Amino acid sequence: MVRRLRSNRIVSRSVFSLGAAALAALLPCVAAAQMPGGPGGFGGPPQQQAPPKQQGPETHAASGADDGPKMPTQEPTLPEDPLALPKGAKKKIGTDYDPETTEQGRAKETKRRFYGLWYSEESGDYKFRTLFPLWAERTQPGDRASLYSPFYFNRRSKDHDADIVFPLFFKLRNFETTTTIVGPFGRSEKKATPGSPGGVDTWLAPFFFHGQNDDKSGYFHIPPLLTFTKYSQKGGLNIAGPLFCKWRGGTVCDPRTADAVDLGVAPFYFFGRDETSEYEIFPPLLHYYSYEEQGDKSLNVWGPYVRRHDRERDSTWVLPFYYHSWAKNEDSLTVLPFFHHSYKGNESLTITPLFANAKGKDGSSTFVTWGYARHRGRTELDMITPFYWEYRDPDIELKQQVLFPFFYRGVSPRMDDLAILPFYGRFERKGISTDTFITPLFRHHTDIEGWQTNVFPFFHMGRQNQSNHLVVAPFFWDFSSPKSRTTIALPIFFRFENEETITQVALNTYYHEKKGTKEWEMHIFPFVNFGETQNGHYWNLFYGLAGYSQEGTKSKMKALYFPITLSE
């Protein structure tokens, strides 16, 4: 299947497939002329083809079982303390401490000598001497470093060596890596160690940079020619001016051998593929192509022409006028602005500038034209001009009629609605509620819980279960329930009653009572106030000009606002 699909794609895009192959062939040639020899990258030789398999019947796996790798028969062993860290690593964890910068071999006692330009320092195996500014030397166990004038530096140690004639010559050794620099020329060599391959780096800055490792990885850069190469056995990147190639799998940019490759000539041509997909872009011709093996999906664009394919559906577009898609037992064709027709199974839709006709999979049909529309199915709808609509649902015996914007009528076993806008409306949910409107100002509502009448915005009256209300705005409000009642008649009367108290204000009188007790009080402002408490009573004229109060066996009187005790 994959071979057949790829053959079809090669035939449909032969010109650009040849271009991709030519570009892939050109990139190695360009780099080979710039960097002869060397594995990988642009200059690597093409990989040799594997020898053809021997023809003949395939043998059973058991016949070659002795030739394949064998499973280990012994359990792997672990060190005694697998979590133990080397001392050197333990010192470095959590810090930027570098032991190379620490003076070694010092003792507790230090001897210093100073004679004019001469200075020396000795401490155990550590020594430092200088004849400023001509010479300085530091020695410590296994390490000596000397500076002769400001231009020559020399160092010898177990892991590091240096010979520097600043700024012309540098020769450095850092563990297994040796670097030599003479002006713009440089060469660095690294010996192979367990787990780290060796390699060589050579450069002539800023014109030439080359590196190659024992694991067949490396790089090659010529900045003046805009040539950059980086490669390994797993892949790499080549750039030569506008040409580029990035690949994965193998050491050479070759679409025939790489597992994945992206190449092109920017900004004119781009091509890429991997194990399951590929793409191609040619901006000057407004061309784009992509393919995904999963689902057998492809997209091919040439300017306004678009071709799409997958296992379920195919489509062809010529933007912005022509659209055609098809699949098993379905098809859709659109030619804008003149025609559309589609079907899927028993469903179909046809649209033209004059009419539209649709059929549903349940056998329903809809027809629409200028000034008339009709639907027939489980429900029915007729539209005559945009103003008259009639809807019917035989299953629930519902019929609704609208003559926009003046008339509405709806009838069913559950409802009976009539509206003659804007003067009259009656909406009934049989056995549940009824609303009647006469102009937008009058409304009367009844339901199973009560009734309500409104003359907007002044009069509101109604009852809901055991609660009543009466409002004549803005002067009179009365709200009552089994537990409370509030009555207000502005501005002369206020009464608030609940299960515990009664409070009433009428003109200049105030009355308050606590239900279930003997406590009450009455005020006639500002002349007199009197009342009764739980154990007594009281009265006052002008709030203390004269008065009397009794609380149990205690009694008091007031004269000119002074209290006088009569009994204790």
C-alpha positions in Angstrom: 0.0 0.0 0.0 2.8 2.4 1.0 4.7 1.7 -2.3 1.6 2.3 -4.4 0.7 5.6 -2.6 4.3 6.9 -2.9 4.3 5.9 -6.6 1.1 7.9 -7.1 2.6 10.9 -5.4 5.8 10.7 -7.5 3.8 10.6 -10.7 1.7 13.6 -9.6 4.7 15.6 -8.6 7.5 14.4 -10.9 9.0 17.8 -11.6 9.5 18.7 -7.9 10.6 15.2 -6.9 13.3 15.4 -9.5 14.2 18.9 -8.1 14.4 17.5 -4.6 16.7 14.7 -5.7 18.9 17.1 -7.7 19.1 19.4 -4.8 20.1 16.6 -2.5 22.8 15.5 -5.0 24.0 19.1 -5.4 24.6 19.8 -1.7 27.2 17.0 -1.2 28.9 18.0 -4.4 29.2 21.6 -3.3 30.6 20.6 0.1 32.9 18.0 -1.4 34.6 20.6 -3.5 35.1 22.7 -0.4 36.1 19.9 2.0 37.5 16.8 0.2 37.6 13.6 2.2 36.4 13.1 5.7 33.4 11.2 6.8 29.9 12.6 7.0 28.5 16.1 6.3 28.7 17.5 2.8 32.1 15.8 2.0 31.3 12.3 3.2 31.1 9.5 0.7 27.7 8.0 0.0 26.9 5.1 2.2 27.4 1.7 0.8 24.4 -0.3 0.0 23.9 -3.4 2.1 24.5 -6.6 0.2 21.3 -8.1 -1.1 19.7 -10.8 0.9 20.1 -14.3 -0.2 17.1 -15.5 -2.2 15.3 -18.5 -0.8 12.8 -19.5 1.7 13.0 -17.9 5.1 14.2 -20.3 7.8 12.5 -20.6 11.1 14.0 -18.6 14.0 15.0 -21.8 15.8 17.5 -22.7 13.0 19.6 -19.6 13.7 19.1 -19.4 17.4 22.7 -20.2 18.2 23.9 -17.3 16.0 22.0 -14.5 17.8 22.9 -12.8 21.0 22.2 -14.8 24.1 20.4 -13.6 27.2 22.7 -13.2 30.3 22.6 -16.2 32.6 24.0 -14.4 35.7 22.4 -11.7 37.7 24.2 -8.3 37.5 26.2 -7.3 40.6 26.0 -4.0 42.3 28.8 -2.2 44.3 28.7 -2.5 48.0 27.4 1.0 48.4 25.7 2.1 45.1 24.7 5.5 46.5 28.3 6.4 47.6 29.8 9.5 45.9 33.5 10.0 45.1 35.2 12.5 47.5 35.9 14.9 44.6 32.4 14.9 43.4 31.0 15.2 46.9 33.0 18.4 47.5 31.7 20.0 44.3 28.0 19.2 44.7 26.1 22.4 45.7 29.0 24.8 45.1 31.0 26.5 42.4 34.3 25.6 44.2 37.1 24.8 41.8 40.0 22.9 43.4 42.4 24.0 40.6 42.3 27.6 42.0 43.3 26.5 45.5 46.9 26.7 46.6 48.3 23.2 47.4 51.0 22.1 49.8 50.8 24.9 52.3 51.8 24.3 55.9 50.9 26.2 59.1 54.1 28.3 59.0 54.8 30.7 56.1 58.2 32.4 55.5 58.2 35.6 53.5 61.3 37.6 52.2 61.2 41.1 50.7 64.2 42.8 49.2 63.2 45.8 47.0 61.9 44.2 43.8 62.4 40.7 45.1 59.7 38.9 47.1 59.4 35.3 48.0 57.1 33.1 50.1 57.5 29.5 51.3 55.1 27.4 53.2 55.7 23.6 53.2 55.8 22.4 49.6 54.4 25.7 48.4 56.7 28.4 47.0 56.2 31.7 45.3 59.0 34.0 44.1 59.1 37.1 42.0 61.5 39.8 40.7 59.0 42.4 39.8 58.1 43.0 36.9 60.5 40.7 35.0 59.9 37.3 36.5 57.4 35.4 38.8 57.2 31.7 39.7 54.8 29.5 41.7 55.6 25.9 42.7 53.4 23.5 44.5 53.2 19.6 44.6 53.2 18.4 41.0 52.7 21.9 39.6 55.0 24.7 38.4 54.0 28.0 36.7 56.4 30.8 35.6 55.9 34.2 34.1 58.8 35.9 32.2 58.1 39.5 31.6 54.5 40.3 30.6 54.7 38.2 27.4 55.8 34.6 28.2 54.0 32.2 30.5 55.0 28.6 31.2 53.3 25.9 33.3 54.0 22.2 33.9 51.8 19.9 35.9 50.2 16.5 35.8 47.0 17.6 34.2 47.8 21.0 32.7 50.7 22.4 30.6 51.0 25.9 29.0 53.4 27.8 26.8 52.2 31.2 25.9 54.0 34.0 24.0 51.3 36.6 24.2 49.7 37.4 21.8 51.3 35.3 19.0 51.7 31.8 20.3 49.6 29.5 22.6 50.2 25.9 23.4 47.9 24.5 26.1 47.2 21.0 27.5 44.2 20.3 29.6 44.0 16.7 30.7 43.8 14.8 27.4 43.3 17.8 25.1 46.2 19.7 23.5 45.6 23.1 21.8 48.1 25.0 19.7 47.4 28.5 18.4 49.7 30.6 16.2 48.0 33.9 15.2 44.8 33.0 13.4 45.7 29.4 13.0 44.8 26.8 15.6 44.7 23.1 16.2 43.2 21.1 19.1 43.7 17.4 19.6 41.9 15.3 22.2 42.9 11.7 23.0 40.1 9.2 23.4 39.1 8.2 26.9 36.5 5.6 28.1 33.1 7.1 27.3 34.6 10.1 25.4 35.8 9.8 21.8 39.0 11.6 20.6 39.0 14.2 18.0 40.8 17.0 16.1 39.8 20.6 15.6 41.6 22.9 13.1 40.8 26.5 12.2 42.2 29.5 10.4 40.0 32.3 11.8 37.8 33.7 10.5 38.0 31.8 7.2 38.0 28.1 8.0 36.9 25.9 10.9 37.0 22.1 10.8 36.5 19.4 13.5 36.3 15.6 13.4 35.9 13.0 16.1 36.6 9.3 16.3 32.9 8.5 16.5 32.6 9.9 12.9 31.0 13.2 14.0 32.3 16.6 13.2 31.8 20.0 11.6 33.1 22.1 8.8 32.5 25.9 8.5 33.7 28.4 5.9 32.0 31.7 6.9 33.1 33.8 3.9 31.3 31.3 1.6 28.3 31.0 4.0 29.1 27.2 4.3 28.3 25.5 7.6 28.3 21.7 8.2 27.6 19.6 11.3 27.3 15.9 11.2 27.3 12.7 13.2 26.3 9.1 12.7 22.8 10.1 13.8 22.3 13.1 11.5 23.5 16.6 10.8 23.0 20.0 9.2 24.5 21.4 6.0 24.2 25.1 4.9 25.8 26.5 1.7 24.4 29.9 1.0 20.7 29.5 0.3 21.1 25.7 0.1 20.4 23.8 3.3 19.9 20.2 4.4 19.0 18.8 7.8 18.8 15.1 8.2 18.4 12.3 10.8 19.8 8.8 10.4 23.2 8.3 8.8 26.2 10.6 8.2 25.3 11.9 4.8 22.5 14.2 3.6 20.8 11.8 1.2 17.0 11.4 1.0 17.6 7.8 -0.2 19.3 6.7 3.0 18.3 9.2 5.8 15.4 8.4 8.1 14.3 12.0 8.0 15.5 15.0 5.9 14.6 18.6 5.4 16.3 20.4 2.4 15.8 23.3 0.1 16.9 26.5 -1.5 15.6 29.4 0.6 13.3 31.1 -0.1 12.4 29.3 -3.3 12.1 25.6 -2.6 11.6 23.4 0.6 11.3 19.6 0.8 11.2 17.2 3.8 10.2 13.7 4.6 10.5 11.2 7.5 9.3 7.6 8.0 5.6 8.4 7.8 5.2 11.8 6.2 6.7 14.3 3.7 6.1 17.8 2.5 7.1 20.1 -0.4 6.8 23.9 -0.7 7.5 26.0 -3.8 6.6 29.6 -2.9 7.2 31.1 -6.4 4.5 28.8 -7.9 2.2 29.0 -4.8 2.7 25.3 -4.4 2.4 23.2 -1.2 2.2 19.5 -0.8 2.1 17.3 2.3 1.5 13.6 3.0 0.9 11.6 6.1 1.0 7.8 6.0 -1.3 7.6 9.0 -4.8 7.9 7.6 -3.3 8.1 4.0 -3.7 11.9 4.2 -2.4 14.2 1.5 -2.8 17.9 0.5 -1.7 19.3 -2.8 -2.0 23.1 -3.5 -1.1 24.9 -6.8 -2.3 28.5 -6.5 -6.1 28.4 -6.4 -6.1 24.7 -7.0 -6.4 22.5 -3.9 -6.6 18.7 -3.8 -7.1 16.8 -0.6 -7.3 13.1 0.1 -7.6 10.7 3.0 -9.0 7.2 3.5 -12.5 8.5 4.1 -12.9 11.5 1.7 -11.5 13.2 -1.4 -12.0 16.9 -2.4 -11.0 19.3 -5.1 -11.2 23.1 -4.8 -10.6 25.9 -7.3 -10.7 28.9 -4.9 -12.9 30.8 -4.4 -15.5 29.5 -6.8 -15.4 25.7 -7.1 -15.6 23.1 -4.3 -16.1 19.4 -4.8 -15.8 16.6 -2.2 -16.8 13.0 -2.3 -16.8 9.8 -0.2 -18.6 6.5 0.0 -22.3 7.2 -0.6 -21.9 11.0 -0.3 -21.0 13.9 -2.6 -20.9 17.7 -2.4 -20.5 20.1 -5.3 -20.5 23.9 -5.0 -20.1 26.5 -7.8 -20.3 29.9 -6.3 -22.6 31.9 -6.5 -24.8 29.8 -8.8 -25.2 26.3 -7.5 -24.8 23.8 -4.6 -25.8 20.2 -4.4 -24.9 17.5 -1.9 -26.2 14.2 -0.7 -25.3 11.7 2.0 -27.2 8.5 2.1 -30.9 9.5 1.9 -30.1 13.1 2.8 -29.7 15.8 0.1 -29.5 19.6 -0.3 -29.8 21.8 -3.4 -29.3 25.5 -3.3 -29.6 28.0 -6.2 -30.2 31.8 -6.3 -33.9 31.0 -6.9 -34.7 28.3 -4.4 -33.4 25.7 -1.9 -34.6 22.2 -1.4 -33.5 19.7 1.3 -34.4 16.2 2.2 -33.6 14.6 5.6 -32.7 11.0 6.4 -36.0 10.7 8.2 -38.0 11.5 5.0 -38.6 15.2 5.9 -38.4 17.8 3.2 -37.9 21.6 3.2 -38.4 24.0 0.3 -37.5 27.7 0.4 -38.0 30.3 -2.4 -38.5 34.0 -2.5 -41.7 34.8 -0.5 -42.6 31.2 0.4 -41.2 28.4 2.5 -42.5 24.9 3.5 -41.3 22.1 5.7 -42.9 18.7 5.9 -41.8 16.1 8.4 -42.7 15.2 12.0 -43.6 18.8 12.3 -44.9 21.2 9.6 -44.2 24.8 8.8 -45.5 27.2 6.2 -44.2 30.7 5.5 -46.0 33.1 3.1 -44.0 36.3 2.7 -41.8 37.1 5.7 -44.9 38.1 7.7 -47.2 35.1 8.0 -45.9 31.9 9.6 -47.9 28.7 10.6 -46.3 25.9 12.6 -48.0 22.5 13.4 -46.9 19.6 15.6 -49.5 16.8 15.1 -47.9 14.7 17.9 -49.0 17.2 20.6 -51.9 18.7 18.6 -50.1 22.1 18.5 -50.9 24.8 16.0 -49.3 28.3 16.1 -49.9 31.2 13.7 -48.0 34.5 13.5 -48.9 37.6 11.4 -45.9 39.7 12.2 -46.0 42.1 14.0 -49.7 42.3 14.9 -51.2 38.8 15.6 -50.3 35.6 17.3 -52.4 32.5 18.0 -51.3 29.2 19.7 -53.6 26.3 20.5 -53.0 22.8 21.9 -54.5 20.6 24.6 -52.1 22.3 27.1 -52.3 25.9 26.0 -54.5 28.5 24.5 -52.8 31.8 23.6 -54.1 34.9 21.7 -52.3 38.2 21.2 -53.5 41.2 19.2 -50.6 43.6 19.6 -50.2 46.0 21.2 -53.7 46.1 22.7 -54.6 42.6 24.0 -53.0 39.3 25.0 -54.2 36.2 26.8 -51.9 33.3 27.6 -53.3 30.2 29.3 -51.6 27.1 30.5 -54.6 25.0 31.1 -55.1 24.1 34.7 -51.9 26.0 35.7 -52.0 29.7 35.0 -53.6 32.5 33.0 -52.1 35.9 32.0 -54.2 38.6 30.5 -52.9 41.9 29.2 -54.9 44.9 28.1 -52.5 47.4 26.6 -49.0 47.2 28.1 -50.4 48.8 31.3 -52.9 46.3 32.6 -52.1 42.7 33.6 -54.0 40.1 35.5 -52.4 36.8 36.4 -53.9 33.7 38.1 -52.3 30.4 38.9 -52.7 27.5 41.3 -51.1 29.5 44.2 -53.0 32.8 43.9 -53.7 35.8 41.7 -52.2 39.2 40.9 -53.5 42.4 39.3 -51.3 45.2 38.1 -52.1 48.7 36.6 -48.5 49.8 35.8 -46.9 51.7 37.4 -49.3 52.7 40.2 -51.5 49.9 41.4 -50.5 46.3 42.4 -52.7 43.9 44.3 -52.6 40.2 44.8 -52.5 37.0 46.9 -50.0 34.1 46.9 -51.0 31.2 49.2 -51.5 33.0 52.6 -49.6 36.2 51.7 -51.3 39.3 50.4 -50.1 42.7 49.1 -51.6 46.0 48.1 -49.7 48.9 46.7 -51.0 52.3 45.5 -47.7 53.9 44.6 -46.3 56.1 46.0 -48.6 56.6 49.0 -49.8 53.2 50.3 -48.1 49.8 50.8 -49.5 46.8 52.6 -47.8 43.4 52.8 -49.1 40.6 55.0 -48.2 37.0 55.7 -49.1 34.6 58.5 -46.0 35.8 60.5 -45.9 39.5 59.7 -47.6 42.5 58.3 -46.3 45.9 57.1 -48.6 48.8 56.4 -47.4 52.3 55.2 -49.7 55.2 54.3 -47.4 58.1 53.6 -46.8 60.4 55.3 -49.1 59.9 58.3 -49.2 56.2 59.2 -46.7 53.3 59.7 -47.4 49.9 61.2 -45.0 47.0 61.5 -46.1 43.7 63.1 -44.4 40.4 63.5 -44.6 37.4 65.9 -42.8 39.3 68.7 -43.7 43.1 68.5 -46.1 45.7 67.2 -44.8 49.1 66.2 -47.1 51.8 65.0 -46.6 55.5 64.1 -49.6 57.8 63.3 -49.0 61.5 62.9 -47.4 62.5 66.2 -48.2 59.3 68.1 -46.0 56.3 68.6 -47.1 52.9 70.0 -44.9 49.9 70.7 -45.9 46.5 72.2 -44.0 43.3 73.0 -46.4 40.4 72.4 -46.7 37.8 75.2 -45.7 40.3 77.9 -47.3 43.2 79.8 -44.8 45.7 78.2 -46.2 48.5 76.1 -45.7 52.2 75.6 -47.6 55.1 74.1 -46.2 58.5 73.1 -48.2 61.6 72.0 -45.4 63.9 71.0 -44.4 66.1 72.8 -47.2 66.2 75.4 -47.5 62.9 77.2 -46.1 59.4 77.2 -47.3 56.5 79.3 -46.9 52.7 79.4 -46.7 49.5 81.3 -43.6 47.4 82.1 -43.4 43.8 83.4 -43.7 44.9 87.0 -45.2 48.3 86.9 -46.4 51.4 85.0 -45.4 55.0 84.3 -46.7 58.3 82.8 -45.0 61.7 82.0 -46.1 65.1 80.9 -43.7 66.8 78.5 -41.2 63.9 79.3 -40.5 64.9 82.9 -42.2 68.2 83.7 -44.5 66.1 85.8 -44.6 62.3 86.0 -45.0 59.2 88.0 -43.6 55.6 87.8 -43.9 52.4 89.8 -41.7 49.3 89.5 -42.8 46.7 92.0 -42.7 48.3 95.5 -40.6 51.2 94.2 -42.3 54.4 93.2 -41.0 57.7 91.9 -42.4 61.0 90.8 -41.0 63.8 88.7 -41.4 67.5 89.2 -39.8 70.0 86.9 -37.7 67.1 85.5 -36.3 66.2 89.0 -37.0 62.6 90.1 -38.3 62.2 93.7 -38.4 58.8 95.3 -41.6 58.0 97.1 -41.0 54.5 98.3 -38.3 51.8 98.1 
